[in-house]
Amino acid sequence: MTQGEDIEDSLEMLEGIRSDESIPRNIRKAAEEASGALRDESLDKVVKVSRALNSLESVIEEPNVPVHARTQIWSVASRLEAATNTG
């Protein structure tokens, strides 16, 4: 999978988190911030991914994250980390 595909897949998954009303608002906000970082054309790809990961890591350990959302967030984080490793 290419870097662009990893980022596009991550954006789709983040959109799913953002639109899921069963996920607490602060978690959806973090997904929105991560998505915004990935879409920011003024940033280098490594910076985009780093900012997105920081947004997600800020909420992943919160106790109010539903199990399905936590799984999605970890999946997004894995894809984004892969995107930085495929150059």
Steps between C-alpha positions, in 0.01 A plus 500: 500500500633842411534796731213678327274197534581471871409864551180474294393187689577677827287798398208268422534327836523833681183613325328189632608588853394863458152403383433231764267652759575215745855634538551777757537852367862544610602187309317617187671840539842331511410310182397827339830663601694202364307517175564873472871447550509236226317731258724802567678554168741752650672229706756237408357145508710402801374803693140424399527145627676608819228753583226249424662239722538751782128581481407134517748412773355774718174303535584133444551420868190678622266265686190624316620382156272219382681180407405525132629858482825408674552224242436744214739758648775240536441391141528859378818550704653184348419615147644844566818354645528279192456808281804664658706184451418456129630845414 
